[in-house]
Amino acid sequence: RLVRDDGRIPAERNTNYKIIRTFENEPNDENLDNVDASKFGSYFDLIKIKKFRYKNPR
């Protein structure tokens, strides 16, 4: 969004800085972007759950 606000067209580049593809049009909203946060949850809530913490098997 920052790139478009500056009047430029976003582009994906490779390690040699050559353009792989450009993004001429605005991306469409994904269905997950429109889900209410209370239903979907958040990353910060998820990382608080001890059940999903990594345990080193050694």
N, C-alpha and C positions, 0 to 999 in steps of 0.2 A: 504494500500500500504506500509506503514511504516513497518508493521509486515512482509510482504513478502520480503521486501528489507533486513530485518535482518535474512532471511533464515528460518523463522517460518511459520506455517500454521495458519491462522486466525480461531478462534472458537467462537461460541456463548455459553455463560455460564449462569447458573441460579443463584439465590441468594446464593446458597450454593457452588458456584464456580465449580459445576459439568458441564461437557461439554454436551450441548444439541445437537449441530451439528458442524461439521467442514466444512471449505470451501477450499477443496483441489484444485479446479480449479479456474483460474481467472474468475471473473464475466464478462459476455458479456456486451458490450456497449448498453445502452438503446437508443432508438430512440431520446428521449428528450435530451440526452447528446450531440447529434450531430447537434442540431438546432442552427443556428447562433444567437448570443446574441441580435443583433439588431432586429430580428424578434420576439424572445421570450420575450425579456425584462429582467429585473433583479429585485431581491427582493428590492434593495435599491431604484430603481425608483418607485416601487409599494408603498412602505411605505411613499413616499412623497405626494401621492395623498390623498387629504383631504376627498374625497368621501368615502374612505374605513376606515376612522378612527372610532374607537369605541367611542360611546357617551353614557354616563351613563344615563339611563332613569329616574333616581331619581331627 
